[in-house]
Protein backbone atom coordinates (compact mmCIF):
# COMPACT_ATOMS: atom_id res chain seq x y z
CA UNK A 1 0.00 0.00 0.00
CA UNK A 2 2.86 2.36 0.82
CA UNK A 3 4.43 1.71 -2.59
CA UNK A 4 1.08 2.36 -4.28
CA UNK A 5 0.69 5.65 -2.43
CA UNK A 6 4.22 6.67 -3.38
CA UNK A 7 3.52 5.84 -7.01
CA UNK A 8 0.28 7.84 -6.91
CA UNK A 9 2.01 10.80 -5.26
CA UNK A 10 4.77 10.81 -7.90
CA UNK A 11 2.21 10.67 -10.70
CA UNK A 12 0.24 13.61 -9.29
CA UNK A 13 3.38 15.68 -8.74
CA UNK A 14 4.66 14.96 -12.25
CA UNK A 15 1.28 15.91 -13.73
CA UNK A 16 1.18 19.17 -11.78
CA UNK A 17 4.74 19.99 -12.80
CA UNK A 18 4.16 19.31 -16.48
CA UNK A 19 1.40 21.92 -16.75
CA UNK A 20 3.56 24.98 -15.88
CA UNK A 21 6.41 23.45 -17.88
CA UNK A 22 4.21 23.34 -20.97
CA UNK A 23 3.29 26.99 -20.43
CA UNK A 24 6.96 27.91 -20.06
CA UNK A 25 7.87 26.03 -23.25
CA UNK A 26 5.08 27.73 -25.18
CA UNK A 27 6.26 31.17 -24.11
CA UNK A 28 9.84 30.22 -24.85
CA UNK A 29 8.93 29.44 -28.44
CA UNK A 30 7.19 32.81 -28.74
CA UNK A 31 10.27 34.54 -27.35
CA UNK A 32 12.48 32.72 -29.85
CA UNK A 33 10.29 33.97 -32.68
CA UNK A 34 10.69 37.55 -31.44
CA UNK A 35 14.39 37.65 -30.57
CA UNK A 36 17.59 35.69 -31.03
CA UNK A 37 19.41 35.19 -27.76
CA UNK A 38 21.76 32.43 -26.63
CA UNK A 39 20.25 32.66 -23.15
CA UNK A 40 17.03 31.19 -24.57
CA UNK A 41 18.95 28.05 -25.55
CA UNK A 42 19.97 27.62 -21.94
CA UNK A 43 16.34 28.03 -20.88
CA UNK A 44 15.37 25.31 -23.34
CA UNK A 45 18.07 23.00 -21.96
CA UNK A 46 16.81 23.58 -18.43
CA UNK A 47 13.22 22.81 -19.42
CA UNK A 48 14.33 19.61 -21.17
CA UNK A 49 16.21 18.65 -18.02
CA UNK A 50 13.09 19.25 -15.90
CA UNK A 51 11.10 16.90 -18.11
CA UNK A 52 13.82 14.29 -17.67
CA UNK A 53 13.80 14.73 -13.90
CA UNK A 54 10.04 14.24 -13.82
CA UNK A 55 10.44 10.94 -15.62
CA UNK A 56 13.18 9.97 -13.20
CA UNK A 57 10.89 10.81 -10.27
CA UNK A 58 8.34 8.37 -11.59
CA UNK A 59 10.99 5.75 -12.24
CA UNK A 60 12.47 6.14 -8.76
CA UNK A 61 9.05 5.86 -7.12
CA UNK A 62 8.21 2.74 -9.09
CA UNK A 63 11.52 0.90 -8.99
CA UNK A 64 12.91 1.78 -5.56
CA UNK A 65 16.45 2.79 -4.73
CA UNK A 66 18.20 0.82 -7.45
CA UNK A 67 19.53 1.62 -10.91
CA UNK A 68 19.42 -0.46 -14.05
CA UNK A 69 21.31 -0.33 -17.32
CA UNK A 70 24.53 1.23 -16.01
CA UNK A 71 27.28 1.84 -18.52
CA UNK A 72 30.69 3.57 -18.63
CA UNK A 73 30.08 7.30 -18.25
CA UNK A 74 32.61 10.08 -18.78
CA UNK A 75 32.67 12.11 -15.57
CA UNK A 76 33.84 15.34 -17.20
CA UNK A 77 31.02 15.30 -19.77
CA UNK A 78 28.38 14.65 -17.13
CA UNK A 79 29.76 17.35 -14.84
CA UNK A 80 29.77 19.90 -17.68
CA UNK A 81 26.20 18.99 -18.57
CA UNK A 82 25.10 19.42 -14.95
CA UNK A 83 26.95 22.74 -14.73
CA UNK A 84 25.05 24.04 -17.76
CA UNK A 85 21.68 23.38 -16.10
CA UNK A 86 22.60 24.70 -12.63
CA UNK A 87 22.34 28.28 -11.38
CA UNK A 88 26.04 28.71 -10.65
CA UNK A 89 25.86 32.44 -9.77
CA UNK A 90 29.21 33.19 -11.38
CA UNK A 91 31.09 30.33 -9.74
CA UNK A 92 33.90 28.58 -11.62
CA UNK A 93 34.18 24.89 -12.54
CA UNK A 94 37.63 23.34 -12.98
CA UNK A 95 38.90 19.79 -13.42
CA UNK A 96 41.79 18.12 -11.66
CA UNK A 97 43.16 16.37 -14.73
CA UNK A 98 40.93 13.77 -16.37
CA UNK A 99 38.34 12.59 -13.79
CA UNK A 100 37.95 9.33 -15.73
CA UNK A 101 34.84 7.18 -16.10
CA UNK A 102 32.50 5.25 -13.85
CA UNK A 103 29.80 2.70 -14.53
CA UNK A 104 26.61 4.61 -13.82
CA UNK A 105 23.13 5.64 -14.89
CA UNK A 106 24.07 8.87 -16.67
CA UNK A 107 20.87 10.76 -15.86
CA UNK A 108 21.03 9.88 -12.16
CA UNK A 109 24.73 10.80 -12.03
CA UNK A 110 23.85 14.16 -13.56
CA UNK A 111 21.47 14.69 -10.63
CA UNK A 112 24.35 14.00 -8.25
CA UNK A 113 26.48 16.73 -9.81
CA UNK A 114 23.60 19.20 -10.04
CA UNK A 115 22.83 18.85 -6.34
CA UNK A 116 26.48 19.04 -5.34
CA UNK A 117 27.06 22.13 -7.48
CA UNK A 118 24.03 23.87 -5.98
CA UNK A 119 25.24 22.99 -2.49
CA UNK A 120 28.77 24.26 -3.17
CA UNK A 121 27.51 27.53 -4.68
CA UNK A 122 25.03 28.12 -1.86
CA UNK A 123 27.37 27.34 1.03
CA UNK A 124 30.78 27.82 -0.52
CA UNK A 125 30.28 31.52 -1.23
CA UNK A 126 29.78 32.44 2.41
CA UNK A 127 33.07 33.67 3.77
CA UNK A 128 35.06 32.03 1.00
CA UNK A 129 37.47 34.98 0.90
CA UNK A 130 37.44 38.43 2.52
CA UNK A 131 35.70 40.92 0.28
CA UNK A 132 34.73 38.38 -2.35
CA UNK A 133 31.32 37.16 -3.44
CA UNK A 134 29.75 34.08 -4.98
CA UNK A 135 31.77 34.56 -8.16
CA UNK A 136 34.93 33.72 -6.21
CA UNK A 137 33.86 30.14 -5.52
CA UNK A 138 35.80 27.54 -7.46
CA UNK A 139 34.45 24.00 -7.68
CA UNK A 140 36.80 21.20 -8.63
CA UNK A 141 35.92 17.77 -10.02
CA UNK A 142 38.60 15.11 -10.02
CA UNK A 143 39.26 11.39 -10.01
CA UNK A 144 40.81 9.31 -7.22
CA UNK A 145 42.24 5.82 -7.03
CA UNK A 146 38.86 4.54 -5.84
CA UNK A 147 36.33 6.90 -7.41
CA UNK A 148 35.92 10.66 -7.79
CA UNK A 149 35.36 13.84 -5.81
CA UNK A 150 33.73 17.28 -5.94
CA UNK A 151 35.30 20.04 -3.85
CA UNK A 152 35.00 23.79 -3.35
CA UNK A 153 37.22 26.49 -1.85
CA UNK A 154 34.59 27.86 0.53
CA UNK A 155 34.52 27.74 4.34
CA UNK A 156 34.03 23.97 4.44
CA UNK A 157 31.89 21.77 6.68
CA UNK A 158 32.72 21.47 10.40
CA UNK A 159 33.82 17.94 11.26
CA UNK A 160 30.93 17.54 13.72
CA UNK A 161 28.40 18.16 10.91
CA UNK A 162 29.84 16.00 8.13
CA UNK A 163 27.51 13.06 8.79
CA UNK A 164 24.45 15.24 9.47
CA UNK A 165 24.55 17.03 6.10
CA UNK A 166 23.30 13.88 4.34
CA UNK A 167 20.22 13.52 6.56
CA UNK A 168 16.80 14.21 5.07
CA UNK A 169 15.71 17.80 5.73
CA UNK A 170 19.01 18.91 7.26
CA UNK A 171 20.00 22.41 6.18
CA UNK A 172 21.80 25.42 7.61
CA UNK A 173 20.23 27.80 5.08
CA UNK A 174 16.95 29.62 5.63
CA UNK A 175 16.08 28.99 1.98
CA UNK A 176 17.36 25.42 1.81
CA UNK A 177 15.19 22.31 1.53
CA UNK A 178 17.61 19.86 3.09
CA UNK A 179 17.04 17.34 0.31
CA UNK A 180 20.00 17.99 -1.99
CA UNK A 181 22.68 15.95 -0.23
CA UNK A 182 20.14 13.30 0.78
CA UNK A 183 19.42 12.82 -2.93
CA UNK A 184 23.16 12.58 -3.57
CA UNK A 185 23.57 9.88 -0.93
CA UNK A 186 20.50 7.97 -2.15
CA UNK A 187 21.71 7.91 -5.75
CA UNK A 188 25.21 6.92 -4.66
CA UNK A 189 23.80 4.05 -2.58
CA UNK A 190 21.65 2.92 -5.51
CA UNK A 191 24.87 2.51 -7.51
CA UNK A 192 26.57 0.66 -4.67
CA UNK A 193 28.86 3.62 -3.93
CA UNK A 194 29.80 5.34 -0.69
CA UNK A 195 29.97 9.13 -0.33
CA UNK A 196 31.61 11.05 2.49
CA UNK A 197 32.04 14.72 3.31
CA UNK A 198 35.62 15.70 4.14
CA UNK A 199 37.93 18.71 3.96
CA UNK A 200 39.48 19.62 0.62
CA UNK A 201 42.97 20.82 -0.25
CA UNK A 202 41.68 24.42 -0.23
CA UNK A 203 40.07 23.80 3.21
CA UNK A 204 36.62 23.89 1.65
CA UNK A 205 34.04 21.11 1.45
CA UNK A 206 34.98 17.94 -0.42
CA UNK A 207 32.61 15.10 -1.29
CA UNK A 208 34.39 11.84 -2.00
CA UNK A 209 32.75 8.95 -3.84
CA UNK A 210 34.07 5.43 -3.53
CA UNK A 211 32.70 3.47 -6.47
CA UNK A 212 32.20 -0.28 -6.60
CA UNK A 213 34.13 -0.69 -9.85
CA UNK A 214 36.81 1.92 -9.13
CA UNK A 215 37.04 2.77 -12.83
CA UNK A 216 37.60 6.45 -12.23
CA UNK A 217 41.19 7.62 -12.54
CA UNK A 218 42.79 11.00 -12.14
CA UNK A 219 44.32 13.36 -9.61
CA UNK A 220 44.06 12.89 -5.86
CA UNK A 221 44.27 16.51 -4.72
PyMOL commands that set and color helices and strands:
alter all, ss='L'
color gray80, all
select helices_A, chain A and resi 2-34+38-63+75-84+106-124+134-136+159-161+164-166+180-190
alter helices_A, ss='H'
color red, helices_A
select strands_A, chain A and resi 71-74+92-96+101-104+138-143+147-152+194-199+205-210
alter strands_A, ss='S'
color yellow, strands_A
deselect
rebuild
show_as cartoon
